[in-house]
Amino acid sequence: MIVSVPVAHLFRYPAESSEHVDEAMFGTEVEIIDKVENFVKIKTEYGYSGWVDKESLSEKLADPNRIIVLPWADLLPNDKNFNKPVMTLPMGSKVDAGFSEQFDRHAFVVLPDKRMFYIRKAALGNIPENLDEKNAREIICKTALSFSGVQYRWGGRTHMGIDCSGLAFTACQMAGIPIWRDADPGKTPDLKPLPLDSAKKGDLLFFKGHMAVYLGEGSFVHASSGDGRVTVASFDKNSINFNEWCANNLICAGTVF
């Protein structure tokens, strides 16, 4: 099964009034492990579990071959720019895209229900895997910074709202690097703890119940519940971005490289 809506909201229990724990993007593969009325409990391809509306899932039609690299990407009824989009996909969505020499700016996407729509080629990138370290670190930082100013949302992973671990997870996902969805350094097997003075841009920072993406030279980007948005902060007391709480509560840095 795959997620067949732009964003499937995962809840801790089979009720929308329970804790909102994650958001799974279009094209995410899932395994159904339980059912209660209109809810199914799923385990995502990245190992996270939660309850979703069963209508947000469909049988997989084909393996995806592209990932959405822009904050948002419209699916259009044709290759014109003036029609209302039929669906808008967030960054990190995976699609089965086809290409034709007939269309310079557009590709076409086939949905699980076999409907076909158009999408701008600029929104598509190759699904990342085995990137060299330098490129991966750049993508992690670039992706995290693309969320600057986005509101804080518990369990969020899109440019409509995101939480601290969602920011780090999505930044690493876009570089083809799997990490655990929550701010727990012990849950990512390949993560190696290291002191802050050994951290490089694109590494991760872990605090008490919080995490961030390190930008180098003492700066980092994080989704802050206190600020209510994604901001750039610093460990440097002389910086206008100095964050005292983070400076006092750093547990460790960590690298997946």
N, C-alpha and C positions, 0 to 999 in steps of 0.2 A: 504494500500500500504506500501511497505518497500523499503529501499535503497538496490539495488541489484548489485551495483558496489562497489569496495573497499572503495572509498571516493566520495561522491557527494558534489560538490562545490556549495555553496549557494551564490547568488549575490543579491545586494539590488534591482536591477531592472532586467527585462528580457533581459539582454545583458551581455556577458562575459567581456565587457569593463567597466562595472559598478563595484562598490565596492564589493570586496570579503569578505563576512561577517561571514561565518562559513563553517565548513566541517561536514557532517553527515556520519557516518560510516555504513558499510554493516550491514543490519539487523535492522536499525533504523526504527521504525514505523512512518509514516507520513500521514497527511491528505492533499489532494489537495484542494486548496481554490480558484484558478484562473488559467487561461491558456492564453498564448499569443504565437502563432506559435509553435516553438519547445521547449518553456519553460513552466513550470508549477510553480505556487507559492505554496509552501508547508508550513505546520505548523508541526514541529517535535514533537515527543513524549515528549520532554522537553520544549515545548512551544515557540521555536524560529522559526522565519519565514524567508523565502527567496525564490529566484527563482532558479530552477535547470533545467538541461536538462531532458526532459521527459523520455529519454532513460535510465536514471539512476535509474528508479523505476520499480517495478514489483508488481504483486499481491502476497500477503503473502500466502505461501503454508502451513506452520506450525509455531507454536509458538517456538521461540528459547529456548534452554535449557542450553547453555554455552556462555561464553564471552571470547574473546581473551585477554590473560593476558600478552603476550610477546609484544615487540614493533612491531614485524611483524610476520605473520604466513602464510606459503605457503599452498595453496591447490594443491595437487599432483594427477596425473592421476592414481597412484597405490601406494602401500606401500613400494616402493623402494626409496632410497635417491638420485639416480643419474638422475632422469628425470626432465625435465624443469617444473617448476610450471605453472599451468594454471591461477592462480590468487594469489595475495598476500594481505592479510587482515591486517589492522592496529589494534593496541590495542583499545579495546572498541567495536569492531565489535561483533555482536551477531549472533550465528549460531544454526541450528538444527543439533546436533551431535548424531551419533549412535555409539555403541560400540559392539565389538565381541571378544570372547575369542580367536579367531583365530589370532588376531593382538595384539601383546604386546605393541607396541609403537605408534600405529596409531588408530585413530577413523575415521569415515567417516561422511561427511557433504553433505546434500542434498540441492541444490540450488533451488530458486523459479521456475526455468525452469525444475526441476526434474532431472537434471544431478547430479551424485554423484561423489565426489572426496574424497581424503584422507587428513588427517591433523594430525600432531604430537600431541599426548595427552598432551605433555608438554606445548603446546600453549593454552590449554583450562582450564578455571576455572568455577566454579559455578557462575551464575549471582548473585551478592551480594544483600542481603537484611537482614535487622534486625541484623547487626553485632554489637557485643558489642563495647563500646566506645574505649577501649584500642586498639583492633584490627583495628577498623576503622581509628583511628588516625595514626597508624603505616602504613596502606596501603596508606593513603593520602600522607604521607611524602615519602614513598618508591616510589610511582608512580611519584610524582613530580620530585624527584631526578633522576629518570630513563631518564628524558629529558635533563639532564645536557649536555651542549655543543650543543644541537640541535639549528639550526638557528631560528631566529625570522621570523615569517610569519603572517602578518595581516590576521585574520580569520582562521588561521591554528589550527589543533587539533591532528596532528600526529607527529611521530618522523622524518618526513621530514621537518617539520616547524610548529611552534606553537606561539600563542600570549599569553599575560598575563592572560586574562580571560579563554582562552582555556586550559591553564595549570592547573589553579585552578579547572575548570569545570571537566576536565578529571580525575584529582586526586581524586576529590570527587565522580565522577561517579563510579570509580573502587572500592570505598568503599560503594556503594549503596546509596549515599547521593545526592539528587538533589539540585543544586543551579542554579541561573540564569547565562546565558552564558556571560553576559557583566559585566564590573567592576562597578556595581551599587549595593551597599549594601542594598538599599531599595527594590530591586526586588526579593529577596529571602525571602519568608514569615517566615521561621523558623530561620532566622539568627538573633542572638542577639548581638548587638554592645557591646564592652567592651574595657577598657583601655589596652594598651600594656602590662603593668605589670601584668595583669590578664590572658593574652593569654597563651595557651599551644601549644605544637607541634601538627600540624594538623589543627589549627585554620587558619583563613584567615586574610589578611591585606589589607586595602583599602587606596589608595592614590588618588591624583587628576588624574582621568582618567587612573588609573593603579591598579593592585592588585597582591598579592603574597600569597604563602603558608608559614606559620610560622613553623620553625624547632625547636624553643625553644632557650633559652639563647641568645636572641638578633639576631639570624640568621634566614634568610628566603631564599627561592628559588623563582625566578621569571624569566619570559621571558622578557628580556629587549630590547626595540627597540634601545636604545643608545648603548648597547654592541653588539647588533645584534644576540644575542643567549640567551639560558637559563643559568643563573649563580646563584651561592650562594652568598648572600650579607649579610651585617651586619649593625646594628645600633651602634655598638661599635666603637668609634673613634680610638681606639687603634688596631683594627683588620685590616689586610691587605684587607679584604673584605668590609670595610666600604663604604657605599653608602650615600654620603652627600645629594643628591636630595631626596632619600627616607626618610632619617632622618628628613628632613625639610618639607616634604609634606604628612606625615602620617595623614590620617583623623581619622581612628579608626581601631581596630581589630574587628573581629567578629567570633562567634562560632555557629555551627549548633548542638552542643551537649547540 
